[in-house]
Amino acid sequence: MSLDEDTRWLEWVTKQFGNIAGDDKEIDLDEFKTALKVKESFFAERFFELFDSDGSRSISLDELLKALNLLIHGSKTDKLRFLFQVYDVDVCSRLPFKDISLIHLSNPDSTGSGSIDPDELRTVLKSCLRESAISLPEEKLDDLTLALFESADKDNSGSITFEELKADAANWLKPPEMEQKKRNTPRYLTRAYWQNNSRKLLFLCFYCLINVLLFIMAMLQHAPGGIWLMLAKGCGTCLDLNCTFIMVLMLRRCLTWLRATWVVRVLPLDQNILLHHIVGYAILIFTIGHTMAHVMNFGRLIQMDGRYHMWEYLLTTRPGIGWIYGTASITGVVLQVLICLMVVCSSTFVRRSGHFEVFYWTHLSYVWVWILLIVHCANFWKWFVVPGIVFIVEKLVGIAVSRMSGQYIIEVNLLPSKVTHLVIKRPPFFHFKPGDFIYINIPVIAKYEWHPFTISSAPEQQDIMWLHVRSMGQWTNRLYEYFQSESQTTSTKRLTASLRNRHHQTQTLVTTHPSVSLIRVNENHRFCNIKCYVDGPYGTPTRQIFASEHAVLIGAGIGITPFASILQSIIYRMRKQNCPNCSYSWCATIKDSEMNLRKVDFIWINRDQKSFEWFVSLLTKLEMDQADEEPEGRFLEMHMYMTSALSKNDMKAIGLQMALDLLAKKEKRDSITGLRTRTQPGRPEWRKVFQKVSEEKKGKVHVFYCGSPALAKVIKAHCEQFGFSFYKENF
């Protein structure tokens, strides 16, 4: 932080101290714990003891500011000495509380007992694990303690002195890098932004131009009717266009087909959901403008002849406005209500707050909107007829395919963080590409609801396909709870028959696909035979991955699902084969005209440790396939991040991260996930990540992301700085 930032932060600390402290202007241990908001009280107690220089069992503002100033502006030696005193647990138990000042961090000549023994180190590491929400067996904790202790205890004396810790941990306390000076030019005016969003921006300009031209032409045609009628007709003509175009943006089968043509290089097909939102808001604005202009025009007519009242113009057919029995006003009022309801219920706070069903059912009102528009406006059918026929054909094809190919969920696995892994029997004619998504209907959960999910298995698996469903709303929670509460005491005959049948199916799969193995049934894993219907598949931006040269795949949480399909497909395309007569092995790369990849960087960001269990077996296989290759020459490079873990910049985490690094080098395996790839604490430093990717010079870089919209904005901004193409999953 800069000097000004430090000053502001210390002023904020002073203000917060005043809010917490009582009349005596001091805070006790409980108040200190509450203020720090730490998960593990060990560190709060250790910091409190070190800050309390007079041993009064409370901290004054002067004591707090003095300690913080030393930690912020102190030298590397001062910070390491403080860390050493935190780790020297026994010193506080050996000294009376009034003598705690002897070990206060402001006294550099005193280090308490002067050494850290293995038991103290184990206590600290155990607290670090709890603070980072990492769960490891006691044996693994012993291994971590031993690895760190052996590394730091240079003289093999059985204890670690301050000088030994200083020599071992000096490289970890590096000064923070200077922040780059922020640019004054707004992001939306930079050249990189316009280059990376050229198709979308040009299309939006064309879209706005068409609306303006239609608006002006309609106004000029109705100039004799006065300004309010001109505005109403201008908005009405724009509504004809937009209420038809919003349907075109949802022709998923047509868009999927167009993604395989040259059109994808001209039109922003990957932005169809964003454009759908923009057109939806445009419809709302034009609807309000159209209604208000007509109301003002009705007021003008009332003043001119006074034959009808306002309520008669709006709610009756007496004025005879409209081409079908004068129903324009009544249908207009109903349309206004329906459109407002659809826009409000499609807002993010409704869809993401566990009320997807509200969005789903209100959005089905589009059928009534189109019917009412045909009745309301004499010209709307001319706009609607061609795209409407295509839309109806798409829907009929989807219904026919989904009903004819009645599929079954044959296996369910309940994963950590309430993720339901569904294994669905795949019909022979069902073909998809890596990263595609489907709509699924499971009648036992909800008879009429269809929900979109990405296929997480590879197309090369001919007999089955996977879905990983995160429980975030009513339907997904019901799905998880249904299988969780399903009785495990199935009759012996049914269970035996099911297992025998499943065993036969698995033997077939193992023969065809050696990567598929039979998993033992337990309380979270069961076989079943549940009817479901599937509509799709539909294409996504990830279809362009194999046409890229250097692909960076970024998944946040369950956002890994499209990339799981892609990574499995890579296994098949880069399959290693062994000679049956000798030990010679080679990589038989499938000759694929779409396969232009030279390098893949896979980044997976998870909040907690258990989430890595979703696809750890897949990632392990990917590592095994590249075990013989040098790290710098690997086709696939993986990067794992755990955001709940304390980052390396956090002083509390230095010892733990040192131990995890040392043990990973020793065992060649990460202690958190069991992978060879080391799990990094905290969040990625995107500038460093993309700088490394840029320096590799493996070809044009395409970044593919699936996860939260907030993180997408951050990653997209960095992509623009480095000139990388950015693609985000939208459905």
N, C-alpha and C positions, 0 to 999 in steps of 0.2 A: 504494500500500500504506500501511497505517497504521503508526504508530511501532512498535507491538508486532510487527507482521508483519515490518517491516524488521529489527528486532533479532533475531527468530527466524531470518530468512533469512541474516543475516550470521553468526549462530552456526553455521548449517548449512554455510555456505561455509568457516568456520574448521575445522569437523570434516572436511569433504571435503578441504581443503588438507592436513591432517595425514595423511589416508589416502594421498594421492598423493605428497607430498614425501618425500624420503629422509632420511637421517640429518643432512644439512646443513640441513634445514628450508627448502629452496628447491626450486622446480620449474623445469625447463628448457623450451625451446620445444616439444619433442615431447610432454612430459607436459601442457603447457598445451593443445596441440591435442587431445589425447585427452580432457581434462577438458571442453573446450567442446563437443565432438561436433559440429563444424561441417562442412558438406560442402566448403566452399571454404577452403583454407589461407590465402588472402590475408588475410582478416580476423583470423584467429588470429595471424598474423605481425605485422600492424599493431598489434593490441591489445597483443601481447607487448612490442613495441618501445616503445610509449607507457607501459605499466605499469612497465617496467624503468627506473626513474629514475636508477639509478647506473651503468647500462651494463655490468653484470656478466654479461650473457647468462643471467641467471636472475632469478626473481621471488621475493622473500621474502613472508611473510605480511603484514608491515607495509605493503609496497608495494601488495599486492593490495587490502587493506582500505582504504587511503588513497584509491586510485583508485576503488573501488566506492562509497565514501561520497560522493565528489565527484560521481559520475555519478548517484547516487540522490538526494542532497540538494542538489546544486548547482543554480545558477540556469540559466535557459534559455540565457544567454550561455555559461556553462561547458560545457553539453552541445553547443552549436553549435561552440564552439572545438575540442572533442574531435573532432567530426565533421569539421571542417576539417582537422585534423591527420591524421586517417585518410586523407582524400582527397589530402593533399599528399604523394604517393608519393615524389617525387624527393628530398625533404629527407633521408631516411634513407640514400639512396644517395650523397648528396653529403657526409655527415658521417661521421667515424669512429664506430665502435660505442660507444666510450667517451664520445662527446659527445652521445649520444641524449638525455641528461638536458636538453639545451638545448630540446628540443621537448616535454618531458613536460607532460602536461595540467595538472599542478598549477602550472605557470608560465604564467600568463595573458598575460604580456607577450611571450612568444615563440611565434611561429607558424611556425617553420622557415623555409622559403623565402619565405613571405608571400603566395604565390599558387598557384593551381591552373591548369595549362594544359590544353588539350583532350586531349592524350595521357594525362595523369594521370586525367582524368575518364573517358575511355574505358576505361582499365584497371580503374577502380573499378566502373563500370557492368557491364563484362563479368563481373567477379567476383560482383556482385550477381545477375546473371542465372543464373549457375551455382548460387549458393546457393539461389535460388528455384526451381530446376529448370525454368527457362524457356529454350527454345531459339529463337533468332531468327537470321536471316541477318546476315552482316557488314554489309550495306547498312543494315539496320534498326537495328543497333547504332550505326552512324554517324549515322543520323537522330536517335536518342535522345540521343546525345552533343551533337549540334548544337543540338537543341531546348532542352536544359537549359543548355548553355553560353550560347546567345544570350539566354536569359531572365535568367541570373545576371550576365552581363558587362554591367553597366549603362553603363559608360563606353567600351565597345568597345575596350578596351586589349589584348585578346588573352589575358587571364588573369583569373581570379576571385580577388578579395581576400576576406579574412574579413568585412569590412563588407558586401560585396555578397552573400555567401552568407547572412549574418545577415539581411539585408533580404528575401531571396528565400525562405528556409526557416523564418522565424519562425513562420508560421502552422501549420507541420507539427508543431512541438513544443508542442502544447497540453497543459496539465496534465490528467491523467486525471480523469474525472468521479467525483464521490463516489458510492460504492456505496450503494444503498438499504438501509436497515436491514431486516434479515431479520425476517420475521414469526415470532412465537412459536407461532402456531396451526399444527398439522400440516396439510399440504396436503389430506389425506383428510377433514378436518373442516371445510373451508371451504365456503362457500355456492356459490362458483363451481364447485368440483369436483362437487358434487351436482347442480347444474343441467346441467353439460355431460355428465354420465354418468347422468342420471336413468333412462333406459330400461334400461340395463344393470344398474344397482343394484336397481331395482324387480324386474326379472326374476330376478336372483340371490336376492333375498329370497323371492320366490315359489317358486323352485326349492328353496331350503333348507327352506322351510315344508312343502312337499310331502314331501320326504325325511323330515323329522322326524315328520310325521303317519303316514306309511307305517311307519316304524320302530316307533312306539309301538303302532300297531294290531296289527302282527305280533307284538310282544312279548306283548301282552295275550291274543292268541288262543292262545299256547303257554305261558301261565303255569304250567300243571300240570307241564310238563317240566323246570322248574328254570331258574335264571338263565342258565346257559351255553346251553341250547337256545333260550331267549328271545332272547339276543343274536345267536345264529347265524341265527335266523329273521328277526330285524329287519334284519340286514345283507343277508340273502338277498333279502328283498322290495325293499330299496333297489337291489340289483343288478339285479333284474328291470326296474325303471324306468330305471336309468342305462344298462344295456347296450342298451336299445331307443332311448333318447333320444339317445345318442351317434351312432346311425345317422341319426336325423332331422336332426341338424345337418349331415350330409354329403349331404343331398338337394339337390344344387347346382342342378338344373333347376327344382325347386320353389321354392327360395330366389330364383333369378333372376326367376321369374315373380312372386313375392310382392313383390319390390323395386319393381315397377311399380304396386303397389296401395297403399291406405291403410294396410296392415299395417306398412309400413316406418316409419311415424310412431309406431307403438305398440310393436313388438317390436324388439330390438336385432339385426336381421338382419345388420348389418355386423360384428357381433362373433361370428359363428358359429365362427370358428377358435379364438378365445379361449375360448368356452364349450365347444368340443370338448376343449380342453386341460384345462379345469377338471373336466369330467365324466370325462375319462380318469383324472385323479388321484383323483377320488372313487371310481371303480371299483376302483382299486388299493387304496385304504384299506378300502373295504367288503369286498373280496376277502380281504385279510389278516385283518380282523376276523372275517369269516365262518369262515375256516379255523381260526384260533386258538380261536374259541369252540367249534367242533365238536371240536377236539382235546381241549380241557378237558372237554367233555361225554363224550367217549369214555373219558377217564381216570376220570370219575365212574362210568360204566357198568361199567368193569373192576373198580373197587372194590366195586360192588354185587353183581355176579353172577360175574365172572371167567371167563365162557365164551369170550371171545376176547381175543387180545393186541392191542396197539396197532397193530402192523404189519398184522394181519388186518383191523382196522377201516379202515385207510387204503389198503391195496393189494390187497384181495381183495373178492369179492362174497359171501363167506360170511355176514356179518351181515345181508345182504338189505336194505341201506339204499338207497332209490331206487325210482322208479316203473317203471324198465325193467331188470329182471333184477338189481336190487341194485347198479347201477353208479355210484351217486352219489359214493362215495368216490374211486373210480379217476378218474372224469371230473373230479372236483373238484381232484385233484392236478395233472392235466394242464392244467386251466384256470388254476390258480395259476401254473404255469410259463409258459404262453403269455402271460398278461396281464402278468406281470412283465417278460418279454422284450420285449413290444411297447412298454411304457412306457419302459424303459431305452433301447431303440433309436430311440425317437422324440424323445429329448432333444436339446436344441439343440447340444450339443457333438458329437453324432453327425451330425446333419443338416448343420451348418455347417462341418464339418471335412473335407469332400470325400468323405464316405461316405454319400451320399444313397441309394445302392442298398441299403445295410444297412437303413435306415429303410423303404424301399419294399417290400422283400421280406418283412421281418418283419411289416409292417403288413397284408400280405395274409392274415395268420393270422386276421383277423377272421371269415373264412368258417368256419374250424374252431371258433372260439370260439362262434359262434352255434349251430352243429350240436351241439357238446358241451353247451351250455346247455339246448337242447331235451331232450337225453337226461338231463341232470343234474337238472333241475328240472321238476316236474309242471305248474307254472303259467306257465312262461316263454313257452310258445307263445301264450298268450292275449294277452300284451303285444306279442309279436313279429309276429303275423299281418298286421295292417293296414299298419304301416310297412314290414314286410318285403316285402310285395307291391309297395308303391310303390317301394321301393329296387330290387327286381329289375326292375320295369318300366323304371325310369330307366336301369339298366345295359344292358338289352336295347336300348332306344332308342338309347343312346349307341353301342353296338357296331354296330347296324344303320346308323345315320347315318354313322359313321366309315368303315365298310367300303363302303357304297354310294357314298359321295362320295370314293373314292380320289383323293387329290390329289397334286400333284407340286411339288417344289422346283425352280423354273426358273432361279433366279439366286442366287448367293452372293457376299457381299462380306466379306472378312476385315478387320476394323477394328482400330485400336490397342487396347492393353490386353486382347488376346485376346477380342474380341467378334465373334461371328459374326452377320452380317446375312443372314437368309433371306428370299427373296421367293417366296411360295407362290401358285400359280394358284388363284384363288378360284372355287368353283362358284357358279352363278347363285342357288341357293336358300340360300346361307350368309349370314345377316344377323346383324350385331352392332352394338353401340353403342360409342362412344368409351370406352376404358379397360377393356373386357372382356378376359378371358383365356381361353386354350384349353389343353387337354392334347394334346400331340403325340407321335406314335410314328413313329420313322424306322427301319425294319427293318435298313438297312445299318449302323446304329450299334448298336442293341440291339433284338432282335426283339420282346421282350415288355414293354419299359419305356415308361411314359407319364410325361411331365414337363410341369408347368404353366409357361406363359410368357404375358406380356401382349402383346396385339396392338398394335403400334406404328404401324400405318397407320390412316388415317381410313376410316370406313364408306362415305364417298362415292366411294372408289376401288373401282369395281365389279369389276374383273378380277383384282386381286391383293391380297394382304395381307402385311404385314411382321412378322417376329419379330427381336428383337435378343437374342442369347443370350450372357451373360457366362460365361466359362470359370472355374468355381469348384469343380466336382466331377468325378468320373470320367466321367460321361456327357457333360457339356458340354465337357470337355477332349478326349474322343474325337471329338466332333463337329468341333471346331476343327481338330484334327490330321488328321482324315480329308480335309477340303477343302484343308488346307495341303500335305499330302503327295501329293494327287492329281496324277497325271502331267499335265504341261502339253503334252506332245508327243502330243496326240490326232491321229489320222489326218486327213489333209487333207480327205477327203470328208466325214467325220462333222462336223468343225469347220465346214466351209463350209455344210453343210446346216443345222447348228444355228444358225449366225449368220444365215443367210437366213431361217429360220423365226422366230428371235427378232426380226430386223429387221421382219418383217411384223407380229408381235405388238406391237412397240413403236410402229409407225406407227399402229396402231389405238388404242393407249393415248394417244398424243399427240393424236390427233384428238378422243378423248373427254375426256381430262384434260390440259390444256396444261401442268400442273405437273410431269408425268412426262417425263423426258428420257432419252435413251440415253447411257449412260456408257461410255467407252472401256474395253475389256478390258485388264487388266494382270495382274501376278502375284498380286494379292490379290482379283481380281474375275473371276468366270467364270460362264458359263451352263451349265446342267445339266438333267437330267430325272430326278430321284430321287423314287421313290415314298415317300409319307408318309401317315399317317392322323391326322385331327384330331377331337377330341371337344370339343364346346362349341358356341357360346361361353357363358361364365358371367359373370354380373354381379358388379360390385365397387362399393364406396362411391362411386367416381368417377362413377357414373351420375347422381348428384345435382348434378353441377357446373353443368349448364345450367339447373337450377332455382334456382341461387343468384343472389344479386345482386352480391356482391363475392367472387370466388373467389381464393384464394391457393394456387398450385400449387407444392409444394416437392419437388424430386427430388434425391436424393443418388446420384451416380454413375449406374449403369445404371437406377436408380429413375426415370429420366426417361421410360421407355418408355410407361407409360399416358398421360402428359401429352403425349408426341409425337403420339399418336393424337388427343387432344383439341385440341391446337393446330392440327393439320392440318384437323380438322373445323371449327374456327373460321374458317380460311381460306376454306373452301367456303361457310360460312354468311354470312360478311361479304365475299363475293367482289366485287372491283372490276370494273366493266364499262366499256368504252369505246364511244362512238358510232362506227359505221363511216364516217359522213359528215363528222365534224368531230373535234376533239381533246377534246371534252367527255367527262369521266369522272364516274362516280357509283358509290356503294357500294350494291349491291342486296342488302340484308339479307333473308335468307330468313325468311319469316313462319313462326315455329315456336312452337307453344304452350309448348314446354319451354324456350325460350330467354328467360330472364329476366336474363341477365348484363348488368351495367352496367360492370363493371371486372374485369380479370384481372391479377394480379401473378404472374409466373412466376419462380421462384428455382431455379437449378441450381447445385449444389455438387459440384465435382470435385476430385480429389486432384492430378491432373497436367494438363499442357497438352494432351496428345494426346487425352484423353478428350472434349474439346470437339468433336473432329472427327466424332464419331458422328452428330450432328444439326446440324452447322453450316450445311448448305445449307438445311434447314428453317427455322432461326432467321433466316438471311439473308432468306429470302422473307417471313417475318413482319415483319421490319423494313422491307422494301421496300413492303409493303402499307400501312404507316403512315408512310411517309417524309414525306408532305405535312401530317401533323398535328402540332400543337404537343405538346411533351413532357408538359405538364400535362393535355392533353386526350385523350391516347391511351387507347384501349380496352384495349390490352395493354401492360404494362410488364414488361421483362425485367431480371433481376438475376443476374449470373454471379459465382461465387466460386471461387477456386483455393486450396485449403488448403495446398499445398506451398510457395506463395509466401510470402515474409516479409511479415508484417503491417505496417501503417503505424506501429504503435507500436514496431517494431523499428528501432533507430537505424541498423543496417546498410542498411535498405531505404528510407530517406528519399529519397536521391538517385534511386534507380531509380523509385520511385513518382512522384516529381515529374516525372521525364523521361517516364514513360508517360502521365501526365495531360496534360502539355504537348503531346506528339506526338498524342495522341488528339484534343485540341481543334483542333490544326492540320490533321490529316488527316481528322477526323470519322470515325475508324475505330480500333478497338482493335488494338494491335500483337500481342496474344496470340492472339486468336480470329479477327480480321478483321471482327468485327461492329461495329456502331455503339455497342452497349452496352459500356461500360467494364468489364472484368473486375476485380473487387475482390480484393485479396490476403487470405489468411486465411479465417476463418470469419465468418458473419454475426453481428452483434450483435442478437440476436432482440428484445430489448426496444425498441431503436430502430426496427427493421424494423416491428414490430407497432404501435408508437406512430404511425408515419407512416401505416400502413394505417388505423388507427382515426381519425386526423384527417381523412382524405379523405371520410368520411361518404358512401360510395357505396351504402349499404344494409347488410343483415346480412352479416357476414363468415363465410365457411366456408373452413377451411384443410384442404387435401388433401395428404397426404404419402405418399411411397413411398421407402423406403430402410432404413437400419439401425435396429434396435429401440432402440439406445442414444440416437440422436438424436431418435427419436420421443418418448421420455419428456421430453426437454428442451423440444421444441416444444409438446407437449401441456400442459406446466406453464405455459408462457407464454400459450397460448391461454386457459387457465382464468383467468389474471390479467386478460386483456382482454375476457373474455366471448365469445370466438370459438368456433364449433363446430369440432371436430377430427375428421377422418376419416383412417384409415390403411389402406393396402392390406394385405390378408391373404389368402394362398393358399398 
